[in-house]
Amino acid sequence: MSDAYLGRGGRLAGGPAPELVAAGYAHEVAAGPRLARGLSLSDIAHAVALAETGAIPGDQARALLAGLLALHEIPGEAFPWDPRLGDAFNSREHELRERVGTAAAGWLSAGRPRREAFRVGLRLVARDGVVALHDAVVDLAEALVAHADRHAGDLAADYTYLQPAQPTTLGHLMLAYAYPALRDAERLRRAHAFLDASVAGAGGSAGSRWPLDRDRLAALLGCPDVVTHVKDAMWQHDGYVELLAAVATLATHQSQIGQDLEIMVSQEFALAELADEHSRASALMPQKRNPYALAVIRSTAGTVSGDLAGLLVALHTGSARTDHFHVLNGMVPRVLDEAGASARLCAAVVAGMRLDPERAARVAREAFVTAADVADLTAQRCGMDYRTAHKVVGRAVRDLVESGRGVADLTSEVLADAAEAVTGDRVALDAAGLAEALDPAAAVASRRQRGSAAPGEVEPMIDDCRAQIAAARRWGVRTADRARDAEHDLLALAREIAAGG
């Protein structure tokens, strides 16, 4: 590498200190492999835009684009990143100079600072990452809805605080996870809209005298819109906070699924079983099937939440500083990669798991999950307020549990004894009415509210989720196609100019 390239002869007299290389540039260059494709497309679009206006001499424009196209073919992980040169942009510029010479390579920075290459490149990489993550979340929702459909009428106990709470169905329980996943997908689509606005052609922080058409650059990059204010375009970060918050939220939802499944697949609950491919054997205890995939999902959620907190701390600085982008350039692509892998794993786990409807129904019938229904009936037929009826039924359950009896022993006589102990008066419920109130299946069927576990409510929710999934699928395909077509057209135009067309 030449002395001139290292900065000697310019504003600075000498290369960077080794401590700066180790603490600063090495950190920035580490983001290079994930940012490589975005940085490359940013450089190519900028060179094409300059070449189209004739701002670069023809022979040098052709050489510049030929060199950039050659760099584009190098996989990010195989590129010769060198922190001694500075950040990832410097490594790319150095390699370009080696290939096409200083005269052609020197035009790459005409009309833009290096940060613009990073701002554009980060958006392009994050934009694709969001689409991939979105599709994985939709896969998860689809797997959950498939279980909901399969088990729409299968009786189960709902749990709160890990205690059997109310009668429900396995289908209704699965939909309780599907709707948050669909909201996660919606949040990612909103985050994509932020990333889809072009920041190219800002020319520093106040514009440029070079003939750069920002709308043309947006079109070359497949962006339907432009961030209007050029300084805001260069330094805005709130969209990335919202993006990471959306990723942390969806990862947290998946962590909750993981935690619930770990309980459900335990020997004590035995409501579900993971596929062998998502489990791991114990190195010591041969009887175990450890739900290892769930630990991966939960740990990813924890690290994403930590990344979000770290970013918010890094933002406590003045405007037009590089602090937060020093964090964002590496964090955002990594988080999207890791969250995408975890979401795909979560979708596969859910799709491959087996629910046990017989065990779920047995729990529902053996636990006191219809106690609230008995309290409802007591209030409605015995002339007492609900809170008093609640206390009466609670006392009856306590008496049964303390004497080692179960829900089948909750008779009209037991209820009358409890009422006398609580209020001093006995109540009389007919045996048939009490038996119906105690039946979990009848209790589920009696739910009339929209969104309840009743059969007539679960099926419309399944249809609604499937409609949302279909719309999300269409968005994913349409959005990915648009980005792919824009990249194809940009590269084709660059090759045409490089060939002298």
C-alpha positions in Angstrom: 0.0 0.0 0.0 1.3 3.5 -0.9 2.1 6.2 1.6 -0.3 8.5 -0.2 -3.1 6.0 0.2 -2.6 5.8 4.0 -3.2 9.5 4.2 0.3 11.0 4.0 0.4 14.2 2.0 -3.3 15.0 2.7 -4.7 16.6 5.8 -3.2 14.0 8.0 0.5 13.2 8.1 0.7 9.5 8.7 -1.4 6.4 9.2 -3.6 5.6 12.1 -2.2 4.6 15.5 -2.3 0.8 16.1 -4.5 1.4 19.1 -7.1 3.2 16.8 -6.8 0.3 14.4 -7.5 -2.3 17.1 -10.3 -0.4 18.9 -11.9 1.4 16.0 -11.2 0.3 12.5 -11.1 -3.4 13.3 -14.6 -3.1 14.8 -15.9 -1.3 11.7 -14.2 -3.7 9.3 -15.8 -6.6 11.1 -19.1 -5.4 9.7 -17.7 -5.5 6.1 -18.8 -9.0 5.2 -22.4 -8.4 6.0 -22.4 -4.9 4.5 -20.4 -5.8 1.4 -23.3 -6.3 -1.1 -25.0 -3.1 0.1 -21.8 -1.0 -0.1 -21.2 -2.4 -3.6 -24.6 -1.5 -4.9 -24.3 1.9 -3.3 -21.0 2.5 -5.1 -22.3 1.2 -8.4 -25.4 3.3 -8.3 -23.4 6.4 -7.5 -20.9 5.8 -10.3 -23.8 5.1 -12.8 -25.5 8.3 -11.8 -22.3 10.4 -12.3 -21.6 8.6 -15.6 -25.1 9.3 -17.0 -24.6 13.0 -16.5 -21.2 13.0 -18.1 -19.6 14.2 -14.8 -16.8 11.6 -15.2 -14.7 11.4 -18.3 -16.0 8.5 -20.5 -12.9 6.2 -20.3 -12.5 6.7 -16.6 -16.3 6.1 -16.0 -16.0 2.8 -17.9 -12.9 1.8 -16.0 -14.5 2.7 -12.6 -17.6 0.7 -13.3 -15.6 -2.3 -14.6 -13.7 -2.3 -11.4 -16.7 -1.9 -9.2 -18.4 -4.8 -11.1 -15.4 -6.9 -10.5 -15.5 -6.1 -6.8 -19.2 -7.0 -6.7 -18.4 -10.6 -7.7 -16.2 -11.1 -4.6 -18.2 -12.7 -1.7 -18.2 -10.5 1.4 -16.4 -13.0 3.5 -13.7 -13.5 0.9 -13.0 -9.8 0.4 -9.5 -8.6 1.6 -10.7 -6.4 4.5 -7.8 -4.6 6.2 -8.4 -2.5 9.3 -5.0 -0.9 8.8 -6.5 1.0 5.9 -9.4 2.3 7.9 -13.1 1.3 7.7 -14.7 -1.1 5.2 -15.0 1.7 2.6 -11.3 2.2 2.7 -10.7 -1.5 2.0 -13.0 -1.4 -1.0 -11.4 1.8 -2.3 -7.9 0.4 -1.9 -8.8 -2.8 -3.8 -10.5 -0.7 -6.5 -7.3 1.4 -6.9 -5.2 -1.7 -7.2 -7.5 -2.9 -10.1 -8.2 0.2 -12.1 -5.7 2.8 -10.9 -6.0 6.1 -9.0 -7.4 8.1 -11.9 -10.5 6.1 -12.3 -10.9 5.0 -8.6 -10.6 8.6 -7.5 -14.0 9.5 -8.9 -15.8 7.2 -6.5 -16.0 9.9 -3.8 -17.1 12.7 -6.1 -20.1 14.3 -4.5 -20.4 12.1 -1.5 -18.6 11.4 1.8 -17.8 7.8 2.8 -20.7 7.9 5.3 -23.2 8.0 2.4 -21.9 4.7 1.1 -22.5 3.2 4.5 -25.9 4.8 5.0 -27.1 3.5 1.6 -25.4 0.2 2.0 -26.9 -0.4 5.5 -30.4 0.4 4.3 -30.1 -2.0 1.4 -28.8 -4.8 3.5 -31.4 -4.2 6.3 -34.2 -3.9 3.7 -33.5 -7.4 2.5 -33.0 -8.7 6.0 -36.3 -7.4 7.1 -38.1 -9.2 4.2 -36.4 -12.5 5.1 -37.3 -12.1 8.7 -40.8 -11.1 7.8 -41.3 -14.3 5.8 -39.9 -16.4 8.6 -42.4 -14.8 11.1 -45.2 -15.5 8.6 -44.0 -19.1 8.4 -44.4 -19.3 12.2 -47.9 -17.8 12.1 -48.9 -20.4 9.4 -47.6 -23.3 11.4 -49.5 -22.1 14.5 -52.7 -21.7 12.4 -52.3 -25.2 11.0 -52.3 -26.5 14.6 -55.3 -24.3 15.4 -57.2 -25.8 12.5 -56.2 -29.3 13.3 -57.2 -29.0 17.0 -60.0 -26.4 16.8 -62.4 -28.5 18.8 -60.0 -30.4 21.0 -60.7 -29.6 24.7 -57.9 -28.2 26.8 -57.2 -26.2 29.9 -56.0 -22.6 29.6 -53.2 -21.8 32.1 -52.3 -18.6 34.0 -49.5 -18.6 36.5 -49.0 -22.3 35.4 -52.3 -23.1 37.1 -55.3 -24.6 35.1 -57.6 -21.6 34.7 -60.5 -21.9 32.2 -61.7 -24.5 29.7 -60.6 -23.8 26.2 -59.5 -25.7 23.1 -56.0 -26.4 21.8 -57.0 -24.5 18.6 -57.8 -21.4 20.6 -54.5 -21.6 22.5 -52.5 -21.8 19.3 -54.3 -18.8 17.9 -53.2 -16.8 21.0 -49.6 -17.2 19.6 -50.6 -16.7 15.9 -52.1 -13.2 16.3 -48.9 -11.7 17.9 -46.8 -13.2 15.1 -49.0 -11.5 12.5 -48.6 -8.2 14.4 -44.9 -8.8 14.4 -45.0 -9.2 10.6 -47.0 -5.9 10.3 -44.4 -4.1 12.4 -41.7 -5.4 10.0 -43.6 -4.1 7.0 -43.6 -0.6 8.6 -39.9 -0.8 9.3 -39.3 -1.8 5.7 -41.1 1.4 4.6 -38.5 3.4 6.5 -35.7 1.5 4.9 -37.2 1.8 1.5 -36.7 5.6 1.3 -33.5 6.5 -0.4 -30.8 8.6 1.3 -28.4 8.6 -1.7 -27.2 11.8 -3.3 -27.3 13.9 -0.2 -23.8 15.3 -0.9 -22.6 15.6 2.7 -25.1 17.4 4.9 -26.2 20.3 2.8 -26.3 19.1 -0.8 -23.7 18.9 -3.6 -22.7 20.9 -6.6 -22.2 17.7 -8.6 -25.1 16.9 -10.9 -26.6 14.1 -8.8 -30.3 13.5 -9.3 -31.6 12.0 -6.0 -34.8 10.6 -7.6 -32.7 8.9 -10.2 -30.5 7.4 -7.6 -33.6 6.2 -5.7 -34.8 4.5 -8.9 -31.5 2.8 -9.5 -31.6 1.4 -5.9 -35.2 0.3 -6.2 -36.5 2.8 -3.7 -39.9 4.3 -4.3 -39.2 7.4 -2.2 -36.5 9.8 -1.0 -35.8 11.1 2.4 -36.3 14.8 1.8 -33.9 16.7 4.0 -30.3 15.8 3.1 -28.8 16.2 6.6 -31.7 14.2 8.1 -31.1 11.6 5.4 -27.5 11.2 6.5 -28.1 11.1 10.3 -31.6 9.8 11.0 -31.6 6.9 13.4 -35.1 6.7 14.8 -36.2 4.2 12.1 -33.5 1.8 13.2 -34.6 2.1 16.8 -38.1 1.2 15.7 -36.7 -1.7 13.6 -34.7 -3.1 16.5 -37.7 -2.6 18.8 -39.8 -4.6 16.3 -37.2 -7.3 16.2 -36.9 -7.4 20.0 -40.7 -7.6 20.3 -41.0 -10.5 17.8 -38.1 -12.3 19.4 -39.7 -11.9 22.8 -43.0 -13.3 21.5 -41.0 -16.3 20.2 -39.2 -16.6 23.5 -42.6 -16.8 25.2 -43.6 -19.6 22.9 -40.3 -21.3 23.7 -40.9 -21.0 27.4 -44.5 -22.3 27.2 -43.4 -25.2 25.0 -40.7 -26.1 27.4 -43.3 -26.5 30.1 -45.8 -28.3 27.7 -43.2 -30.9 26.7 -42.1 -31.6 30.2 -42.9 -35.0 31.6 -45.1 -33.4 34.3 -47.3 -31.6 31.7 -46.8 -33.9 28.7 -49.1 -31.8 26.5 -46.7 -31.7 23.5 -43.6 -33.3 22.1 -40.9 -31.8 20.0 -39.5 -33.5 16.9 -36.3 -35.4 17.5 -34.5 -33.0 15.1 -35.2 -30.1 17.4 -34.1 -31.9 20.5 -30.7 -32.9 21.9 -29.7 -36.0 23.9 -28.0 -35.6 27.3 -24.3 -36.5 27.3 -24.8 -38.1 30.7 -28.4 -39.2 31.2 -29.6 -41.5 28.4 -33.4 -41.1 29.2 -33.5 -37.4 28.4 -34.8 -35.5 25.3 -33.7 -32.0 25.9 -35.7 -29.3 24.1 -32.5 -27.6 22.9 -34.1 -25.6 20.1 -36.2 -23.7 22.7 -33.1 -22.6 24.6 -31.7 -21.2 21.3 -34.9 -19.2 20.6 -34.9 -17.8 24.2 -31.3 -16.8 24.2 -31.6 -15.0 20.9 -34.5 -12.9 22.3 -32.3 -12.0 25.2 -29.4 -10.8 23.1 -31.7 -8.8 20.8 -33.2 -7.0 23.8 -29.7 -6.2 25.0 -28.8 -4.8 21.5 -31.8 -2.5 21.6 -30.8 -1.2 25.0 -27.2 -0.7 23.9 -28.3 1.2 20.8 -30.5 3.6 22.9 -27.5 4.3 25.2 -25.2 5.0 22.2 -27.7 7.5 20.9 -27.1 9.8 23.9 -24.8 12.0 21.9 -25.0 15.2 19.9 -26.4 15.3 16.3 -24.2 14.6 13.3 -21.9 12.2 15.2 -20.7 8.9 14.1 -21.2 7.2 17.5 -24.5 5.5 16.7 -23.6 4.4 13.2 -20.4 3.0 14.6 -22.9 0.7 16.4 -25.6 0.4 13.8 -23.4 -0.7 10.8 -22.4 -3.9 12.6 -25.5 -4.4 14.9 -28.4 -4.2 12.4 -27.2 -6.8 9.8 -26.1 -9.1 12.6 -29.3 -8.8 14.6 -31.4 -9.4 11.4 -29.3 -12.5 10.6 -29.6 -13.9 14.1 -33.2 -13.1 14.5 -34.0 -14.5 11.1 -32.3 -17.8 11.9 -34.1 -18.0 15.3 -37.5 -17.2 13.7 -37.0 -19.9 11.1 -36.1 -22.3 13.8 -39.2 -21.4 15.8 -41.4 -21.9 12.8 -39.8 -25.3 12.2 -40.2 -26.3 15.8 -43.9 -25.4 15.8 -44.5 -27.1 12.5 -42.8 -30.3 13.7 -44.2 -30.6 17.2 -47.0 -32.9 18.1 -49.8 -31.9 20.5 -51.5 -34.5 22.7 -55.3 -33.7 22.6 -56.2 -36.7 24.8 -53.8 -35.5 27.6 -55.1 -31.9 27.2 -58.7 -33.0 27.5 -57.9 -35.1 30.5 -56.3 -32.2 32.3 -59.3 -30.0 31.5 -61.7 -32.6 32.9 -59.7 -33.3 36.0 -58.8 -29.8 37.1 -61.3 -27.3 38.5 -61.3 -25.2 35.3 -65.1 -24.8 35.3 -65.2 -23.3 38.8 -66.0 -19.8 37.4 -68.9 -21.3 35.4 -70.3 -22.8 38.7 -69.9 -19.4 40.3 -71.8 -17.9 37.4 -74.6 -20.4 37.7 -74.8 -19.9 41.5 -75.1 -16.1 41.1 -77.7 -16.4 38.3 -79.9 -19.0 40.0 -79.5 -18.5 43.7 -80.1 -14.8 44.2 -76.6 -13.8 45.3 -74.0 -11.4 43.9 -71.2 -12.8 41.9 -68.5 -11.9 44.4 -70.3 -13.9 47.1 -70.9 -16.8 44.7 -67.2 -16.7 43.9 -66.3 -17.1 47.6 -68.8 -19.9 48.0 -67.3 -21.9 45.1 -63.8 -21.1 46.2 -64.6 -22.5 49.6 -66.1 -25.7 48.1 -63.0 -26.2 46.0 -60.8 -25.7 49.1 -62.8 -28.2 51.1 -62.5 -30.8 48.3 -58.8 -30.3 47.7 -58.0 -30.5 51.5 -60.0 -33.7 51.8 -58.2 -35.3 48.8 -61.3 -35.2 46.5 -61.6 -33.9 42.9 -63.9 -32.1 40.6 -66.1 -35.1 40.2 -67.0 -34.8 43.9 -68.3 -31.2 43.6 -72.0 -32.0 44.2 -75.0 -29.8 45.1 -74.6 -30.9 48.7 -70.9 -29.8 48.8 -71.8 -26.5 47.3 -74.6 -26.0 49.8 -72.3 -26.8 52.7 -69.8 -24.2 51.4 -72.5 -21.6 51.0 -73.6 -22.1 54.6 -70.0 -21.8 55.8 -69.6 -18.5 53.9 -73.0 -16.8 54.2 -74.9 -18.8 56.9 -77.5 -19.9 54.3 -77.6 -23.0 52.1 -78.1 -22.8 48.3 -79.9 -25.3 46.1 -78.6 -26.0 42.6 -80.2 -28.8 40.6 -77.9 -31.7 39.8 -78.4 -31.4 36.0 -77.6 -27.7 35.9 -74.5 -28.2 38.1 -73.3 -31.1 35.9 -73.6 -29.0 32.8 -71.7 -26.1 34.4 -69.0 -28.5 35.5 -68.6 -30.0 31.9 -65.6 -28.2 30.2 -66.9 -28.9 26.8 -70.3 -27.5 27.5 -68.6 -24.5 29.2 -66.5 -23.8 26.0 -69.6 -24.1 23.8 -71.4 -21.6 26.0 -68.9 -18.8 25.3 -70.7 -16.3 23.0 -68.3 -13.4 22.8 -66.4 -12.6 19.7 -63.0 -14.2 19.8 -63.9 -16.8 22.5 -63.0 -20.5 22.4 -66.5 -21.5 21.2 -66.5 -23.5 18.0 -68.4 -20.8 16.1 -65.7 -18.3 17.0 -62.5 -20.2 16.5 -63.2 -21.0 12.8 -63.7 -17.4 11.8 -60.4 -16.4 13.5 -58.6 -19.2 11.6 -60.0 -17.8 8.4 -59.0 -14.3 9.4 -55.4 -15.4 10.2 -55.2 -17.2 6.9 -56.3 -14.1 5.0 -53.6 -12.1 6.8 -51.0 -14.7 6.0 -51.9 -14.7 2.4 -51.7 -10.9 2.2 -48.3 -11.0 4.0 -47.0 -13.6 1.6 -48.0 -11.4 -1.4 -46.2 -8.5 0.2 -43.1 -10.5 0.7 -43.0 -11.8 -2.8 -43.8 -8.4 -4.4 -41.2 -6.6 -2.3 -38.4 -9.1 -2.8 -39.1 -9.2 -6.6 -38.9 -5.4 -6.7 -35.5 -5.3 -5.0 -34.2 -8.1 -7.1 -35.4 -6.5 -10.3 -33.8 -3.2 -9.4 -30.5 -4.8 -8.6 -30.6 -6.7 -11.9 -31.3 -3.6 -13.9 -28.6 -1.6 -12.0 -26.0 -4.2 -12.7 -27.1 -4.5 -16.4 -26.8 -0.7 -16.8 -23.4 -0.7 -15.1 -22.1 -3.4 -17.5 -23.5 -1.5 -20.5 -21.6 1.7 -19.5 -18.5 -0.3 -18.6 -18.6 -1.9 -22.1 -18.8 1.5 -23.7 -22.5 1.5 -24.4 
